[in-house]
Amino acid sequence: MARKASCWLTAAAVVTAVAVSACGTQTTPTVSTVGGGVSQASSGQAAVPTREVGNCLDGTSSSASYYAPRIQAMLADAVANWASRPAANPSAGVPAAPGLHFVLRSVTTDSYSTDGPSVDGTIPPVAALAPQPTPSDPSFDADIHSWTQALPGWKQTQTSAAASASQLSAEVRQYRVARNTFSAIYSCVSGAARQLGQAQGADTRLAVISDMENNEPVVGLNLAAAEVLMVTICPASVSTGCPQRFAAARSYLIRHGASSVQIVSADAVTAETFDAFWRN
């Protein structure tokens, strides 16, 4: 089993939740693939956003072995819940649902490399569906015709999003997290950010699940105003030094472009924690 060397630098993770403002129309969106595998939906009036989410999961030898599989399962649950099943009765209208471009990487010795094993998938966005017109509508005849024509396409898009969420969740569960390796934590963050492509800033979230003990140099870390969630693992043997290490990590990530930082203990995190971080 590889042993962690002393960290040559430390850093904290950043995190904040930014509200998703998903707009759309009653028309069925056209989904197209753009750079980095990110899908965006465009409607007649406005685009429905796609949230960019990168995750670095630390399964290296200094962290207790049960953390990585437990949190991996939480990530899979959060992905599965991203797109709900089609509404049984959409006549009251349904708000737009943002898409999700999701990347999961392991913390490894050379995790700055973008060709390492990872999960990289997209759940397409779904445009809003307007409420069904009522007979009191002055242009009811035309409006009900348009709404009825749009409904099957909207249902198909929502069903496709739910299927994509189910498939991506299964890939997250099956992903093999690296063990017995040195920890290039910040390089993993850099690699995840690069995999997300050019879309950075308010729609980008990065989660780092780690004890934040970094022992490999990082190359080209630029978080470009992304928000970062640090899910902290603190081994009992070094617990007295954890607060200082996590505070240093937070400062480090902010210096490299993170817009905000939130720190949550790995013992307190849930699938809902990740869902709220991605959505809000």
Backbone as numpy.savetxt, mean C-alpha at the origin, in Angstrom:
# Nx Ny Nz CAx CAy CAz Cx Cy Cz
23.00 -19.52 10.79 22.15 -18.32 10.79 23.03 -17.08 10.79
22.78 -16.18 9.86 23.59 -14.97 9.78 23.31 -14.08 10.96
24.33 -13.40 11.41 24.22 -12.54 12.57 24.31 -11.10 12.11
23.49 -10.23 12.68 23.51 -8.82 12.29 24.76 -8.13 12.80
25.39 -7.38 11.94 26.50 -6.55 12.37 25.97 -5.29 13.01
26.85 -4.54 13.67 26.41 -3.30 14.29 25.91 -2.36 13.23
24.87 -1.62 13.53 24.36 -0.74 12.52 25.26 0.44 12.31
25.47 0.74 11.03 26.33 1.89 10.75 25.51 3.15 10.68
24.20 3.00 10.59 23.32 4.16 10.69 21.97 3.66 11.12
21.19 4.55 11.63 19.84 4.18 12.03 18.87 5.18 11.46
17.58 4.81 11.44 16.61 5.73 10.90 15.22 5.38 11.32
14.33 6.31 11.18 12.96 6.07 11.61 12.05 6.07 10.44
10.90 5.49 10.63 9.96 5.43 9.54 8.93 6.50 9.66
8.52 6.94 8.53 7.54 8.00 8.49 6.19 7.49 8.12
5.19 8.19 8.62 3.87 7.76 8.25 2.83 8.81 8.52
1.92 8.91 7.65 0.74 9.70 7.92 -0.32 9.21 7.00
-1.53 9.52 7.31 -2.60 9.08 6.45 -3.19 10.26 5.74
-3.33 10.14 4.43 -3.89 11.23 3.66 -5.22 10.82 3.10
-6.21 11.66 3.22 -7.55 11.29 2.79 -7.58 11.09 1.29
-8.28 10.06 0.88 -8.45 9.77 -0.53 -9.67 10.52 -1.02
-9.50 11.30 -2.05 -10.67 11.95 -2.60 -10.93 11.30 -3.94
-11.83 10.33 -3.94 -12.09 9.56 -5.13 -13.30 10.12 -5.84
-13.08 10.66 -7.05 -14.21 11.17 -7.78 -14.48 10.29 -8.97
-15.69 10.39 -9.49 -16.03 9.59 -10.64 -17.39 9.97 -11.16
-17.83 9.28 -12.18 -19.14 9.54 -12.74 -19.88 8.23 -12.87
-21.09 8.31 -13.40 -21.85 7.09 -13.53 -21.41 6.28 -14.74
-20.48 6.81 -15.53 -19.98 6.05 -16.66 -18.97 5.02 -16.19
-18.81 3.96 -16.96 -17.84 2.93 -16.62 -16.45 3.40 -16.99
-15.46 3.30 -16.08 -14.13 3.82 -16.37 -13.39 2.96 -17.38
-12.47 3.60 -18.09 -11.56 2.88 -18.96 -10.27 2.68 -18.20
-9.81 1.43 -18.10 -8.60 1.15 -17.33 -7.45 0.97 -18.29
-6.36 1.68 -18.02 -5.17 1.56 -18.85 -3.96 1.37 -17.97
-2.96 0.68 -18.49 -1.74 0.44 -17.73 -0.71 1.47 -18.12
-0.07 2.07 -17.10 0.97 3.06 -17.33 2.24 2.58 -16.67
3.29 3.38 -16.71 4.58 2.96 -16.21 4.55 2.39 -14.81
5.35 1.33 -14.59 5.44 0.73 -13.28 4.27 -0.18 -12.96
3.45 -0.51 -13.93 2.34 -1.41 -13.69 1.19 -0.78 -12.95
1.16 0.56 -12.87 0.11 1.24 -12.14 -1.09 1.42 -13.05
-2.27 1.07 -12.59 -3.48 1.26 -13.37 -4.19 2.52 -12.90
-4.70 3.28 -13.84 -5.46 4.47 -13.51 -6.77 4.41 -14.29
-7.84 4.88 -13.68 -9.13 4.88 -14.36 -9.50 6.29 -14.70
-10.00 6.49 -15.91 -10.46 7.81 -16.30 -11.92 7.73 -16.69
-12.69 8.71 -16.28 -14.10 8.76 -16.60 -14.35 10.00 -17.43
-15.62 10.25 -17.69 -15.95 11.42 -18.48 -15.62 12.71 -17.77
-15.54 12.71 -16.45 -15.34 13.96 -15.72 -14.02 14.00 -14.97
-13.64 12.93 -14.32 -12.44 12.98 -13.49 -11.85 11.60 -13.34
-10.57 11.54 -13.04 -9.89 10.27 -12.83 -10.07 9.82 -11.39
-10.22 8.52 -11.21 -10.26 7.93 -9.87 -8.83 7.60 -9.50
-8.35 8.04 -8.36 -6.93 7.86 -8.02 -6.57 6.42 -7.73
-5.31 6.11 -7.90 -4.75 4.82 -7.50 -3.72 5.07 -6.41
-3.91 4.48 -5.26 -2.97 4.65 -4.15 -1.74 3.78 -4.37
-0.57 4.37 -4.21 0.71 3.68 -4.37 1.19 3.22 -2.98
1.36 1.91 -2.79 1.68 1.37 -1.47 2.89 0.44 -1.56
3.96 0.79 -0.87 5.14 -0.07 -0.79 5.34 -0.56 0.63
5.79 -1.81 0.78 5.96 -2.43 2.09 7.28 -3.17 2.17
8.02 -2.95 3.24 9.26 -3.69 3.50 9.07 -4.51 4.76
9.18 -5.82 4.64 8.95 -6.73 5.76 10.27 -7.36 6.18
10.63 -7.16 7.43 11.93 -7.60 7.96 11.77 -8.96 8.64
12.34 -9.98 8.02 12.33 -11.31 8.63 13.72 -11.76 9.01
14.66 -10.80 9.14 16.05 -11.14 9.43 16.20 -11.65 10.85
17.38 -12.17 11.15 17.57 -12.98 12.35 17.50 -12.22 13.66
17.59 -10.90 13.64 17.51 -10.16 14.91 16.08 -9.94 15.36
15.10 -10.22 14.49 13.69 -10.06 14.84 13.10 -11.42 15.22
12.23 -11.43 16.21 11.57 -12.68 16.59 10.87 -13.28 15.38
10.99 -14.59 15.20 10.56 -15.25 13.97 9.06 -15.16 13.72
8.25 -14.95 14.75 6.81 -14.96 14.55 6.26 -13.65 14.00
7.03 -12.56 14.04 6.49 -11.28 13.59 6.21 -11.26 12.09
7.18 -11.70 11.30 7.02 -11.59 9.84 5.80 -12.35 9.33
5.59 -13.64 9.67 4.39 -14.31 9.15 3.08 -13.72 9.67
3.08 -13.25 10.91 1.85 -12.67 11.46 1.48 -11.38 10.73
2.45 -10.53 10.50 2.17 -9.26 9.83 1.95 -9.47 8.34
2.60 -10.46 7.76 2.35 -10.81 6.36 0.88 -11.18 6.17
0.32 -11.93 7.11 -1.10 -12.30 7.04 -1.99 -11.06 7.16
-1.60 -10.10 8.00 -2.37 -8.86 8.12 -2.37 -8.08 6.80
-1.21 -8.01 6.16 -1.13 -7.32 4.88 -2.03 -8.00 3.84
-2.04 -9.33 3.84 -2.89 -10.06 2.91 -4.37 -9.76 3.17
-4.76 -9.70 4.44 -6.15 -9.39 4.78 -6.52 -7.98 4.33
-5.61 -7.03 4.54 -5.89 -5.65 4.15 -6.05 -5.53 2.64
-5.23 -6.25 1.88 -5.35 -6.24 0.43 -6.69 -6.84 0.00
-7.07 -7.96 0.61 -8.32 -8.62 0.25 -9.52 -7.71 0.50
-9.43 -6.87 1.53 -10.55 -6.00 1.90 -10.59 -4.70 1.10
-9.59 -4.48 0.26 -9.52 -3.20 -0.45 -10.71 -3.00 -1.38
-11.07 -4.04 -2.11 -12.18 -3.94 -3.06 -13.32 -4.83 -2.58
-14.46 -4.23 -2.26 -15.60 -5.00 -1.77 -16.31 -5.69 -2.92
-17.13 -6.66 -2.59 -17.93 -7.32 -3.60 -18.99 -6.36 -4.16
-19.44 -6.58 -5.38 -20.45 -5.68 -5.96 -21.68 -5.52 -5.08
-22.17 -4.30 -5.02 -23.35 -4.03 -4.19 -24.56 -4.79 -4.72
-25.33 -5.38 -3.81 -26.52 -6.14 -4.21 -27.57 -5.23 -4.82
-27.69 -3.99 -4.29 -28.68 -3.04 -4.79 -28.03 -1.68 -4.96
-27.44 -1.42 -6.13 -26.71 -0.16 -6.33 -27.59 1.03 -6.68
-28.91 0.89 -6.58 -29.81 1.96 -7.04 -29.62 3.25 -6.25
-29.13 3.15 -5.01 -28.91 4.36 -4.21 -27.62 5.08 -4.59
-26.85 4.49 -5.49 -25.57 5.08 -5.88 -24.43 4.50 -5.06
-23.25 4.47 -5.65 -22.06 3.91 -4.98 -20.91 4.87 -5.22
-20.18 5.25 -4.16 -19.04 6.16 -4.36 -17.91 5.49 -5.11
-17.06 6.31 -5.69 -15.89 5.78 -6.39 -14.97 5.06 -5.42
-14.27 4.04 -5.91 -13.32 3.28 -5.10 -11.94 3.43 -5.71
-10.96 3.95 -4.96 -9.62 4.12 -5.52 -8.96 2.78 -5.83
-8.03 2.81 -6.74 -7.24 1.62 -7.03 -6.10 1.47 -6.03
-5.40 0.36 -6.12 -4.27 0.09 -5.23 -3.15 -0.56 -6.02
-1.99 0.11 -6.07 -0.77 -0.51 -6.60 0.07 -0.92 -5.40
0.26 -2.21 -5.21 0.83 -2.77 -3.98 2.15 -3.48 -4.29
3.16 -3.13 -3.51 4.48 -3.78 -3.61 4.88 -4.29 -2.23
5.36 -5.53 -2.17 5.89 -6.11 -0.93 7.27 -6.65 -1.21
8.25 -6.20 -0.40 9.63 -6.65 -0.53 10.13 -7.15 0.81
11.11 -8.05 0.76 11.81 -8.50 1.96 13.01 -7.60 2.22
13.31 -7.41 3.50 14.55 -6.76 3.88 15.66 -7.80 3.74
16.64 -7.53 2.88 17.75 -8.45 2.66 19.05 -7.66 2.61
20.17 -8.36 2.45 21.47 -7.71 2.38 21.54 -6.74 1.21
20.99 -7.14 0.06 21.09 -6.32 -1.15 19.73 -5.88 -1.64
18.86 -5.47 -0.72 17.47 -5.19 -1.09 17.30 -3.89 -1.86
18.40 -3.19 -2.16 18.27 -2.03 -3.04 18.02 -2.48 -4.48
18.31 -3.73 -4.79 18.14 -4.23 -6.14 16.65 -4.40 -6.44
16.22 -3.88 -7.60 14.80 -3.95 -7.95 14.43 -5.26 -8.63
15.40 -6.16 -8.86 15.08 -7.42 -9.52 14.97 -8.57 -8.53
14.96 -8.29 -7.24 14.79 -9.33 -6.24 13.35 -9.80 -6.19
13.11 -10.94 -5.55 11.73 -11.44 -5.43 10.84 -10.45 -4.69
9.68 -10.19 -5.23 8.74 -9.26 -4.59 7.34 -9.56 -5.09
6.38 -9.00 -4.39 4.99 -9.00 -4.88 4.73 -7.62 -5.47
4.17 -7.57 -6.66 3.88 -6.30 -7.32 2.60 -6.48 -8.12
1.50 -5.91 -7.62 0.22 -6.08 -8.31 -0.67 -4.87 -8.14
-1.71 -4.80 -8.95 -2.61 -3.64 -8.95 -4.07 -4.07 -8.88
-4.82 -3.42 -8.03 -6.28 -3.54 -7.99 -6.83 -2.31 -8.71
-7.58 -2.48 -9.78 -8.02 -1.31 -10.55 -9.04 -0.48 -9.79
-9.05 0.82 -10.06 -10.06 1.69 -9.44 -11.43 1.47 -10.08
-12.45 1.89 -9.38 -13.83 1.76 -9.87 -14.50 3.13 -9.78
-15.03 3.60 -10.88 -15.70 4.91 -10.89 -16.98 4.86 -10.07
-17.44 6.03 -9.66 -18.69 6.13 -8.90 -19.88 5.77 -9.79
-20.92 5.28 -9.16 -22.18 5.04 -9.85 -23.21 6.00 -9.27
-23.81 6.79 -10.11 -24.81 7.76 -9.66 -26.07 7.03 -9.19
-26.85 7.64 -8.30 -28.11 7.02 -7.90 -29.04 6.83 -9.11
-29.86 5.82 -9.04 -30.82 5.58 -10.11 -31.79 6.76 -10.21
-32.02 7.28 -11.40 -32.95 8.40 -11.55 -34.36 8.03 -11.07
-35.09 9.03 -10.61 -36.47 8.82 -10.14 -37.45 9.42 -11.15
-38.68 8.94 -11.12 -39.69 9.47 -12.08 -39.90 10.96 -11.97
-39.57 11.56 -10.83 -39.75 13.01 -10.69 -38.68 13.80 -11.43
-37.67 13.13 -11.91 -36.61 13.77 -12.68 -37.21 14.28 -14.00
-37.05 15.58 -14.32 -37.64 16.13 -15.56 -37.19 15.40 -16.81
-35.95 14.87 -16.80 -35.45 14.14 -17.98 -35.33 12.65 -17.67
-36.32 12.14 -16.94 -36.28 10.76 -16.46 -36.08 9.75 -17.59
-36.82 9.91 -18.68 -36.75 8.92 -19.75 -35.33 8.75 -20.27
-34.66 9.85 -20.53 -33.30 9.79 -21.04 -32.32 9.31 -19.96
-32.51 9.83 -18.72 -31.57 9.51 -17.65 -31.63 8.05 -17.23
-32.84 7.48 -17.14 -32.94 6.08 -16.74 -32.36 5.17 -17.81
-32.49 5.59 -19.06 -31.90 4.82 -20.15 -30.38 4.81 -20.02
-29.79 5.98 -19.78 -28.33 6.08 -19.64 -27.84 5.29 -18.43
-28.56 5.41 -17.31 -28.16 4.72 -16.09 -28.22 3.21 -16.27
-29.27 2.72 -16.91 -29.43 1.28 -17.15 -28.35 0.75 -18.07
-27.97 1.55 -19.04 -26.89 1.13 -19.95 -25.55 1.08 -19.24
-25.31 2.01 -18.30 -24.02 2.06 -17.61 -23.87 0.99 -16.55
-24.98 0.51 -15.99 -24.93 -0.40 -14.84 -24.17 -1.70 -15.10
-24.38 -2.41 -16.20 -23.64 -3.68 -16.39 -22.13 -3.48 -16.45
-21.68 -2.42 -17.13 -20.25 -2.17 -17.21 -19.65 -1.83 -15.86
-20.41 -1.05 -15.06 -19.93 -0.70 -13.73 -19.83 -1.96 -12.86
-20.82 -2.83 -12.93 -20.78 -4.08 -12.15 -19.60 -4.94 -12.56
-19.33 -4.99 -13.85 -18.21 -5.78 -14.34 -16.88 -5.24 -13.82
-16.74 -3.91 -13.80 -15.51 -3.30 -13.31 -15.32 -3.58 -11.82
-16.41 -3.47 -11.05 -16.30 -3.72 -9.62 -15.99 -5.19 -9.33
-16.60 -6.08 -10.09 -16.32 -7.51 -9.92 -14.86 -7.81 -10.26
-14.34 -7.16 -11.29 -12.94 -7.34 -11.68 -12.00 -6.85 -10.58
-12.34 -5.71 -9.96 -11.51 -5.19 -8.88 -11.49 -6.15 -7.69
-12.66 -6.72 -7.36 -12.73 -7.67 -6.25 -11.91 -8.92 -6.56
-11.96 -9.39 -7.80 -11.17 -10.57 -8.19 -9.67 -10.27 -8.12
-9.28 -9.07 -8.54 -7.86 -8.68 -8.47 -7.39 -8.62 -7.03
-8.26 -8.11 -6.14 -7.90 -8.04 -4.72 -7.70 -9.44 -4.14
-8.56 -10.37 -4.51 -8.45 -11.73 -4.01 -7.16 -12.39 -4.50
-6.83 -12.19 -5.77 -5.62 -12.79 -6.33 -4.37 -12.19 -5.71
-4.35 -10.86 -5.57 -3.18 -10.20 -4.99 -3.00 -10.61 -3.53
-4.10 -10.74 -2.80 -4.02 -11.18 -1.41 -3.38 -12.57 -1.32
-3.75 -13.46 -2.22 -3.17 -14.81 -2.23 -1.67 -14.75 -2.50
-1.24 -13.87 -3.38 0.19 -13.73 -3.67 0.95 -13.22 -2.45
0.34 -12.32 -1.70 0.97 -11.80 -0.48 1.14 -12.94 0.54
0.13 -13.77 0.69 0.20 -14.88 1.64 1.27 -15.90 1.26
1.47 -16.09 -0.03 2.41 -17.10 -0.50 3.84 -16.59 -0.62
4.02 -15.30 -0.46 5.35 -14.71 -0.63 6.32 -15.25 0.42
7.52 -15.56 -0.02 8.54 -16.10 0.89 9.42 -14.96 1.41
9.26 -14.66 2.68 10.04 -13.58 3.29 11.45 -14.08 3.58
12.44 -13.28 3.23 13.84 -13.68 3.43 14.19 -13.78 4.91
14.98 -14.79 5.24 15.49 -14.97 6.60 17.01 -15.10 6.54
17.66 -15.01 7.71 19.09 -15.29 7.82 19.93 -14.47 6.84
19.72 -13.18 6.86 20.45 -12.28 5.98 20.75 -10.99 6.73
21.72 -10.25 6.25 21.96 -8.92 6.81 20.81 -7.99 6.43
20.76 -6.83 7.08 19.58 -5.97 6.97 19.87 -4.65 6.27
19.48 -4.57 5.02 19.56 -3.30 4.29 18.17 -2.67 4.30
17.75 -2.20 5.45 16.38 -1.72 5.62 16.08 -0.53 4.73
16.96 0.47 4.76 16.69 1.68 3.99 16.81 1.42 2.49
17.65 0.47 2.12 17.73 0.08 0.72 16.45 -0.60 0.27
15.83 -1.36 1.15 14.54 -1.98 0.84 13.49 -0.89 0.59
13.48 0.12 1.44 12.54 1.23 1.26 12.79 1.92 -0.08
14.07 2.14 -0.41 14.41 2.77 -1.67 13.96 1.92 -2.85
14.16 0.59 -2.75 13.75 -0.30 -3.82 12.24 -0.33 -4.00
11.50 -0.32 -2.88 10.04 -0.32 -2.96 9.54 0.97 -3.62
10.12 2.10 -3.23 9.72 3.38 -3.81 9.98 3.39 -5.32
11.10 2.81 -5.75 11.40 2.76 -7.18 10.40 1.88 -7.92
10.00 0.78 -7.29 9.03 -0.11 -7.94 7.68 0.55 -8.13
7.36 1.50 -7.28 6.08 2.19 -7.40 6.07 3.14 -8.59
7.22 3.42 -9.15 7.27 4.22 -10.36 7.35 5.71 -10.07
6.88 6.49 -11.01 7.02 7.95 -10.95 6.00 8.62 -10.04
4.89 7.94 -9.76 3.83 8.57 -8.96 4.24 8.61 -7.50
4.70 9.75 -7.04 5.14 9.92 -5.66 4.31 11.02 -5.01
4.53 11.21 -3.71 3.87 12.30 -3.02 2.65 11.85 -2.26
1.58 12.65 -2.35 0.41 12.47 -1.49 -0.27 11.12 -1.66
-0.18 10.50 -2.83 -0.83 9.21 -3.04 0.10 8.03 -2.78
1.26 8.27 -2.18 2.23 7.20 -1.93 2.36 6.91 -0.44
2.31 5.64 -0.08 2.48 5.18 1.30 3.59 4.13 1.34
4.46 4.22 2.33 5.51 3.22 2.53 5.44 2.72 3.97
5.32 1.41 4.13 5.30 0.81 5.46 6.58 0.00 5.66
7.23 0.21 6.81 8.46 -0.51 7.14 8.22 -1.30 8.41
8.23 -2.62 8.30 7.99 -3.48 9.45 9.34 -4.06 9.85
9.95 -3.54 10.93 11.34 -3.87 11.21 11.75 -3.44 12.61
12.90 -3.98 13.05 13.51 -3.48 14.28 14.40 -2.26 13.99
14.48 -1.89 12.70 15.21 -0.71 12.22 16.71 -0.78 12.52
17.23 -1.99 12.60 18.68 -2.16 12.76 19.28 -2.35 11.38
19.79 -1.29 10.81 20.33 -1.30 9.45 21.84 -1.52 9.48
22.34 -2.41 8.63 23.79 -2.64 8.61 24.37 -2.75 7.21
23.69 -2.17 6.25 24.21 -2.10 4.89 23.96 -0.69 4.36
24.90 -0.15 3.56 24.70 1.20 3.04 23.51 1.28 2.09
22.87 2.44 2.07 21.72 2.67 1.18 22.18 3.48 -0.02
21.57 3.20 -1.16 21.90 3.91 -2.39 20.65 4.61 -2.92
20.73 5.91 -3.12 19.66 6.65 -3.79 18.34 6.69 -3.07
18.35 6.91 -1.76 17.10 6.98 -1.02 16.48 8.36 -1.20
15.33 8.42 -1.88 14.60 9.67 -2.08 13.12 9.35 -1.96
12.50 9.75 -0.86 11.12 9.37 -0.59 10.11 10.32 -1.21
10.55 11.45 -1.74 9.71 12.31 -2.58 8.34 12.60 -1.97
8.32 12.97 -0.69 7.09 13.38 0.02 6.14 12.23 0.31
6.60 10.99 0.20 5.75 9.85 0.56 5.54 9.83 2.08
4.43 9.24 2.49 4.18 9.02 3.91 4.63 7.62 4.28
5.22 7.49 5.48 5.78 6.21 5.88 5.23 5.78 7.22
4.86 4.54 7.30 4.42 3.94 8.56 5.52 3.01 9.05
6.01 3.26 10.26 7.02 2.39 10.83 6.35 1.47 11.84
6.34 0.18 11.56 5.81 -0.82 12.47 7.01 -1.44 13.17
7.20 -1.08 14.42 8.46 -1.35 15.08 8.48 -2.68 15.83
9.58 -3.42 15.63 9.85 -4.66 16.34 11.00 -4.38 17.30
10.79 -4.64 18.58 11.81 -4.33 19.59 12.13 -5.58 20.39
13.21 -6.30 20.03 13.60 -7.49 20.78 13.86 -7.17 22.24
13.45 -8.05 23.12 13.60 -7.81 24.56 15.05 -7.60 24.95
15.96 -8.25 24.25 17.38 -8.17 24.62 17.97 -6.79 24.41
17.33 -5.97 23.58 17.86 -4.63 23.30 16.79 -3.57 23.52
15.80 -3.89 24.33 14.63 -3.01 24.45 14.97 -1.62 24.96
16.01 -1.49 25.77 16.34 -0.16 26.31 16.81 0.79 25.22
17.36 0.26 24.14 17.87 1.12 23.07 16.88 1.37 21.95
15.72 0.71 22.00 14.76 0.83 20.89 14.23 2.25 20.69
13.76 2.94 21.73 13.20 4.28 21.49 14.17 5.21 20.79
15.43 5.18 21.19 16.42 6.04 20.56 16.64 5.64 19.10
16.69 4.33 18.84 16.90 3.86 17.47 15.73 4.26 16.57
14.50 4.12 17.08 13.33 4.45 16.27 13.24 5.95 16.02
13.61 6.75 17.02 13.60 8.20 16.83 14.63 8.61 15.79
15.80 7.97 15.83 16.84 8.27 14.84 16.39 7.86 13.45
15.71 6.74 13.36 15.21 6.27 12.06 14.19 7.25 11.49
13.31 7.74 12.34 12.31 8.70 11.90 12.99 9.95 11.34
13.96 10.46 12.04 14.68 11.65 11.57 15.38 11.38 10.24
15.95 10.20 10.12 16.67 9.84 8.89 15.73 9.82 7.69
14.58 9.22 7.85 13.64 9.14 6.73 13.08 10.50 6.36
12.84 11.33 7.33 12.36 12.69 7.04 13.44 13.48 6.29
14.69 13.31 6.69 15.78 14.00 5.97 15.87 13.54 4.52
15.40 12.33 4.25 15.45 11.81 2.88 14.11 11.92 2.17
13.26 12.85 2.62 12.11 13.23 1.83 10.75 12.77 2.31
10.67 12.02 3.39 9.35 11.59 3.88 8.57 12.81 4.37
7.30 12.85 4.07 6.50 14.01 4.45 6.04 13.94 5.90
5.95 12.76 6.47 5.51 12.61 7.85 5.90 11.23 8.35
5.84 11.05 9.67 6.23 9.78 10.26 5.27 9.38 11.36
4.83 8.15 11.32 4.04 7.60 12.41 4.68 6.29 12.83
4.80 6.09 14.14 5.43 4.87 14.66 4.39 4.07 15.43
4.26 2.79 15.07 3.30 1.89 15.71 4.03 0.62 16.10
3.78 0.11 17.30 4.41 -1.14 17.73 3.85 -2.32 16.95
4.73 -3.26 16.61 4.29 -4.47 15.91 3.33 -5.29 16.76
3.37 -5.12 18.07 2.46 -5.84 18.95 1.05 -5.26 18.92
0.92 -4.02 18.45 -0.39 -3.35 18.45 -1.01 -3.26 17.07
-0.26 -3.53 16.02 -0.75 -3.33 14.66 -1.77 -4.40 14.29
-2.72 -4.03 13.41 -3.72 -4.96 12.89 -3.86 -4.74 11.39
-4.65 -5.58 10.74 -4.93 -5.37 9.31 -5.60 -4.02 9.09
-6.44 -3.62 10.03 -7.13 -2.33 9.92 -6.14 -1.17 10.00
-5.03 -1.35 10.73 -4.01 -0.31 10.79 -3.47 -0.02 9.40
-3.15 -1.07 8.65 -2.64 -0.88 7.29 -3.71 -0.31 6.37
-4.93 -0.81 6.46 -6.01 -0.32 5.61 -6.22 1.17 5.82
-6.26 1.60 7.09 -6.46 3.03 7.38 -5.29 3.87 6.89
-4.09 3.35 7.02 -2.90 4.08 6.56 -2.93 4.26 5.05
-3.33 3.23 4.33 -3.38 3.33 2.87 -4.49 4.27 2.39
-5.63 4.25 3.07 -6.80 4.98 2.58 -6.84 6.44 3.00
-6.47 6.75 4.22 -6.80 8.05 4.80 -5.84 9.16 4.39
